[in-house]
Amino acid sequence: MGDPHARAPGGGARASGVPRVGYRVELLQAARPVPEGVLHRAGDGERLLRWDEVRFAVAAEVGEPEGVRTIVFDLVLGRDELGWRAVRLDADPGSDAEEIARAIHAGVGQEQRGPSIKSLASDGLPSWWYADLEGYEEAVLAALRSADG
């Protein structure tokens, strides 16, 4: 898989060490979708993130068209005094990304699906593309603000 991650696993800081105010992401290790949610490696073994814990799910292709690209999936879990909290998984463009999108599409409710999840699950192409994670995260924040009313 490509490595466009701007955040350290388990942290909320960018690679530069500067946190993005209002949006914290944790990279899920060895993540794979299962019917009940996303199974991933945690410090004490495997953990299941259940679909009903996901408040909003989005995906986008991130990277330059002529360079390394990956499909990034953010599963937003909620908000606290520090802002939104999400977990992230990724896949190379193609069948692996489509399989993840189909699992997310089937697992979360219509209101929790961003438009990019539907297009990737049904057409094999994400409707969102960003050159970098900063642009992607800004778009996710805008979608969350819009969904919040």
Backbone torsions as a table, in degrees:
resi	resn	phi	psi	omega
1	MET	NA	154.3	175.1
2	GLY	-69.6	167.2	-178.4
3	ASP	-126.8	73.4	-179.6
4	PRO	-91.9	16.0	-172.0
5	HIS	-70.3	125.5	178.3
6	ALA	-99.3	4.4	-176.5
7	ARG	-130.5	145.0	176.5
8	ALA	-75.1	144.4	177.0
9	PRO	-55.2	133.4	177.4
10	GLY	80.4	-8.5	-177.3
11	GLY	-106.5	177.9	175.3
12	GLY	-122.0	17.0	-175.5
13	ALA	-103.6	148.1	174.0
14	ARG	-73.7	168.5	178.7
15	ALA	-56.6	-29.8	179.0
16	SER	-77.4	-8.1	-179.9
17	GLY	89.8	-0.5	-179.2
18	VAL	-98.3	117.8	-179.0
19	PRO	-71.4	147.4	173.8
20	ARG	-84.6	119.7	-179.7
21	VAL	-66.6	128.1	175.1
22	GLY	92.8	-5.8	-178.8
23	TYR	-151.7	111.6	-179.6
24	ARG	-116.0	136.1	-176.5
25	VAL	-126.9	137.0	172.7
26	GLU	-116.0	128.6	177.9
27	LEU	-80.0	124.4	177.2
28	LEU	-78.9	132.0	-179.3
29	GLN	-90.7	136.8	177.3
30	ALA	48.2	47.1	-176.5
31	ALA	-81.2	141.0	174.4
32	ARG	-149.6	136.6	179.0
33	PRO	-73.8	143.3	173.6
34	VAL	-132.9	166.5	-177.4
35	PRO	-54.8	-31.5	-177.2
36	GLU	-85.3	-16.2	-177.0
37	GLY	160.8	-140.2	179.4
38	VAL	-119.7	119.1	177.0
39	LEU	-88.9	133.2	-178.5
40	HIS	-147.8	160.0	179.4
41	ARG	-80.0	135.1	176.5
42	ALA	-128.5	171.9	-178.3
43	GLY	-54.2	-33.4	-176.9
44	ASP	-105.8	24.1	-179.7
45	GLY	120.6	-146.7	179.2
46	GLU	-96.4	147.1	176.6
47	ARG	-129.4	152.9	176.8
48	LEU	-110.2	122.8	168.7
49	LEU	-93.3	112.2	-175.8
50	ARG	-77.6	146.9	179.9
51	TRP	-57.4	-33.7	-178.0
52	ASP	-72.7	-5.2	174.5
53	GLU	-86.4	-13.0	-175.1
54	VAL	-87.0	121.4	179.5
55	ARG	-87.2	-32.6	-177.5
56	PHE	-157.6	136.7	-179.1
57	ALA	-125.2	131.5	179.5
58	VAL	-137.4	161.4	177.2
59	ALA	-148.4	153.0	174.9
60	ALA	-157.0	154.7	169.3
61	GLU	-83.4	129.0	-178.3
62	VAL	-123.3	130.7	178.5
63	GLY	131.9	168.3	-179.8
64	GLU	-79.1	142.2	-178.1
65	PRO	-56.2	-34.5	-179.3
66	GLU	-92.6	0.0	-175.7
67	GLY	-118.4	-155.9	178.7
68	VAL	-71.6	129.5	179.3
69	ARG	-129.0	151.3	174.8
70	THR	-147.1	157.9	173.3
71	ILE	-96.6	122.2	-177.8
72	VAL	-106.3	129.8	177.5
73	PHE	-114.5	123.9	172.5
74	ASP	-111.6	128.7	175.5
75	LEU	-110.0	107.1	-176.8
76	VAL	-81.5	127.9	-173.9
77	LEU	-101.6	-23.3	-179.1
78	GLY	161.0	-170.9	-176.9
79	ARG	-138.2	144.0	174.9
80	ASP	-136.4	-164.1	-176.6
81	GLU	-63.8	-19.6	178.6
82	LEU	-93.3	-5.8	179.3
83	GLY	116.7	-159.1	-177.4
84	TRP	-76.2	145.9	177.2
85	ARG	-123.1	130.7	-178.3
86	ALA	-137.3	160.7	170.6
87	VAL	-116.8	153.6	-173.3
88	ARG	-130.0	141.8	167.3
89	LEU	-136.5	161.5	-179.1
90	ASP	-142.1	168.6	178.7
91	ALA	-156.2	155.8	171.6
92	ASP	-66.5	149.0	175.3
93	PRO	-57.6	143.4	179.4
94	GLY	123.8	-151.0	-170.8
95	SER	-63.3	-36.7	178.8
96	ASP	-63.1	-44.4	179.2
97	ALA	-65.7	-40.0	178.8
98	GLU	-63.6	-40.1	178.9
99	GLU	-63.0	-43.5	177.8
100	ILE	-62.8	-45.4	-179.7
101	ALA	-61.3	-41.4	178.8
102	ARG	-64.2	-38.6	178.6
103	ALA	-65.6	-43.8	178.3
104	ILE	-63.7	-45.8	-179.7
105	HIS	-57.1	-42.5	-180.0
106	ALA	-74.7	-29.4	-172.2
107	GLY	-86.3	-31.7	-177.6
108	VAL	-106.3	158.4	-179.9
109	GLY	-72.3	163.4	-178.9
110	GLN	-55.5	-39.8	-178.2
111	GLU	-68.7	-21.9	-179.2
112	GLN	-90.2	-8.2	-176.9
113	ARG	-91.7	124.8	168.7
114	GLY	-73.4	158.3	-177.2
115	PRO	-60.3	-28.6	-178.4
116	SER	-69.2	-27.7	177.0
117	ILE	-66.7	-45.8	-178.8
118	LYS	-62.4	-46.7	-177.0
119	SER	-66.7	-38.8	179.1
120	LEU	-68.6	-39.9	-179.7
121	ALA	-68.9	-37.6	-174.6
122	SER	-94.9	-37.1	-175.3
123	ASP	-107.4	-12.0	-177.7
124	GLY	80.7	5.0	-179.8
125	LEU	-129.9	129.6	176.7
126	PRO	-73.1	144.9	178.5
127	SER	-83.3	-10.0	177.5
128	TRP	-110.5	138.8	173.1
129	TRP	-139.5	136.2	177.8
130	TYR	-139.1	144.2	179.2
131	ALA	-70.1	-27.8	-177.4
132	ASP	-148.3	168.6	-178.9
133	LEU	-67.0	-31.1	-179.9
134	GLU	-60.3	-46.2	178.3
135	GLY	-63.8	-41.2	177.6
136	TYR	-60.9	-48.1	-178.3
137	GLU	-64.3	-36.6	175.9
138	GLU	-62.1	-41.0	178.8
139	ALA	-66.0	-39.3	177.7
140	VAL	-62.9	-45.7	178.3
141	LEU	-58.9	-41.8	179.3
142	ALA	-64.5	-40.7	178.2
143	ALA	-64.7	-39.4	178.1
144	LEU	-65.3	-42.4	178.0
145	ARG	-62.3	-41.0	179.2
146	SER	-64.9	-43.4	-179.7
147	ALA	-67.1	-30.8	179.7
148	ASP	-73.5	-15.5	176.7
149	GLY	92.3	NA	NA
